[in-house]
Amino acid sequence: MRESKKLEVSCLKLGLARQHREVLRGINATFKPYELTAVVGPNGAGKSSLLNCLAGVLAPTAGQIEFDGRPVQCLSATQRARFCAYLPQAETPAWRLEAADLVALGLLPWGQPADSAARVTHALKLVDGLQFARRPVTQLSGGELRRVQIARLLVGEAPLLVADEPTAALDIRHQLQLMQTFRKLADAGHTVVLALHDLSLAARFCDRILLLQDGRLLAQGAPEDVFSPALIGDVYGVRCELRRCGGVLEFVAVDLLERP
Ligand SMILES: Nc1ncnc2c1ncn2[C@@H]1O[C@H](COP(=O)(O)OP(=O)(O)OP(=O)(O)O)[C@@H](O)[C@H]1O
């Protein structure tokens, strides 16, 4: 059922204006199969705007997005949905759907595959959510609901997975489990793009970091190149330290920096 194809996604001089304000400017970046990329930056930097453009929720007002070298405008909505699964930053369920039915919505681009039920079960297992399958999503806790929404992202096994702050509502066990799942999916050839506020998780699990500030791409590269305490401190306005704890990198914001 799934597009077995790997997908390379390019942003070429991408720009976006919202309410006549430029919120993304001149973004040049490529997202490759086998790569787990974190998009980081302070509040309002443009992370969600960039992810919305990748997912086709917002249309760029400048530049271009290409899937394997083809402008995305050449794709139908269904083709694009088969290539890219998207988890928005926040989403309140409007209907009293059961969790398994909400997850199954992630299969809509493929119609009604014969193995839908097995796929939904597998996706719920990935987020440790099988026990919620028959619960109305309106009756789940914030983190439980988020895990069900993540299962909907994963169920179609789209080549490009775009998730906006997927770990934000999760407890530490489920954060770790989810980042391990994204790592495995990237290792299997998926192109994975996550907006993350947790720089420690980004440093530990991601291959590449895109650092945004005021809608511009300030730096991109391997975590060890982008995550210098000086650069991060400057961008976020904090004094920070990068520590190694039990073999794991941890970003610690130690104090605020005075801003002029
Ligand atoms: N619906 C909207 N209409 C107009 N401007 C918007 C809208 N949504 C966001 N913006 C503006 O676009 C800019 C980028 O917002 P965006 O949500 O992409 O930032 P972000 O990096 O995801 O922030 P956060 O970390 O707070 O989620 C901000 O200046 C924001 O005020």
Ligand as a Chemical Component Dictionary entry (heavy atoms), coordinates in Angstrom:
data_LIG
# 
_chem_comp.id                   LIG 
_chem_comp.type                 NON-POLYMER 
_chem_comp.pdbx_formal_charge   0 
_chem_comp.three_letter_code    LIG 
# 
loop_
_chem_comp_atom.comp_id 
_chem_comp_atom.atom_id 
_chem_comp_atom.alt_atom_id 
_chem_comp_atom.type_symbol 
_chem_comp_atom.charge 
_chem_comp_atom.model_Cartn_x 
_chem_comp_atom.model_Cartn_y 
_chem_comp_atom.model_Cartn_z 
_chem_comp_atom.pdbx_ordinal 
LIG N1  N1  N 0 -2.290 32.557 11.661 1  
LIG C1  C1  C 0 -1.332 33.486 11.656 2  
LIG N2  N2  N 0 -1.523 34.686 11.116 3  
LIG C2  C2  C 0 -0.566 35.636 11.119 4  
LIG N3  N3  N 0 0.649  35.457 11.639 5  
LIG C3  C3  C 0 0.912  34.278 12.200 6  
LIG C4  C4  C 0 -0.058 33.227 12.247 7  
LIG N4  N4  N 0 0.493  32.161 12.878 8  
LIG C5  C5  C 0 1.725  32.537 13.205 9  
LIG N5  N5  N 0 2.000  33.801 12.809 10 
LIG C6  C6  C 0 3.256  34.544 12.981 11 
LIG O1  O1  O 0 4.235  33.892 12.188 12 
LIG C7  C7  C 0 5.498  33.914 12.848 13 
LIG C8  C8  C 0 6.034  32.494 12.903 14 
LIG O2  O2  O 0 5.127  31.715 13.666 15 
LIG P1  P1  P 0 5.314  30.156 13.827 16 
LIG O3  O3  O 0 4.071  29.621 14.447 17 
LIG O4  O4  O 0 5.772  29.600 12.560 18 
LIG O5  O5  O 0 6.521  30.128 14.875 19 
LIG P2  P2  P 0 7.146  28.920 15.697 20 
LIG O6  O6  O 0 8.620  28.988 15.525 21 
LIG O7  O7  O 0 6.473  27.652 15.334 22 
LIG O8  O8  O 0 6.770  29.340 17.176 23 
LIG P3  P3  P 0 6.419  28.482 18.506 24 
LIG O9  O9  O 0 7.719  27.954 19.036 25 
LIG O10 O10 O 0 5.863  29.536 19.412 26 
LIG O11 O11 O 0 5.437  27.421 18.143 27 
LIG C9  C9  C 0 5.281  34.539 14.221 28 
LIG O12 O12 O 0 5.710  35.876 14.162 29 
LIG C10 C10 C 0 3.772  34.474 14.402 30 
LIG O13 O13 O 0 3.325  35.571 15.172 31 
# 
loop_
_chem_comp_bond.comp_id 
_chem_comp_bond.atom_id_1 
_chem_comp_bond.atom_id_2 
_chem_comp_bond.value_order 
_chem_comp_bond.pdbx_ordinal 
LIG N1  C1  SING 1  
LIG C1  N2  SING 2  
LIG C1  C4  DOUB 3  
LIG N2  C2  DOUB 4  
LIG C2  N3  SING 5  
LIG N3  C3  DOUB 6  
LIG C3  C4  SING 7  
LIG C3  N5  SING 8  
LIG C4  N4  SING 9  
LIG N4  C5  DOUB 10 
LIG C5  N5  SING 11 
LIG N5  C6  SING 12 
LIG C6  O1  SING 13 
LIG C6  C10 SING 14 
LIG O1  C7  SING 15 
LIG C7  C8  SING 16 
LIG C7  C9  SING 17 
LIG C8  O2  SING 18 
LIG O2  P1  SING 19 
LIG P1  O3  DOUB 20 
LIG P1  O4  SING 21 
LIG P1  O5  SING 22 
LIG O5  P2  SING 23 
LIG P2  O6  DOUB 24 
LIG P2  O7  SING 25 
LIG P2  O8  SING 26 
LIG O8  P3  SING 27 
LIG P3  O9  DOUB 28 
LIG P3  O10 SING 29 
LIG P3  O11 SING 30 
LIG C9  O12 SING 31 
LIG C9  C10 SING 32 
LIG C10 O13 SING 33 
# 
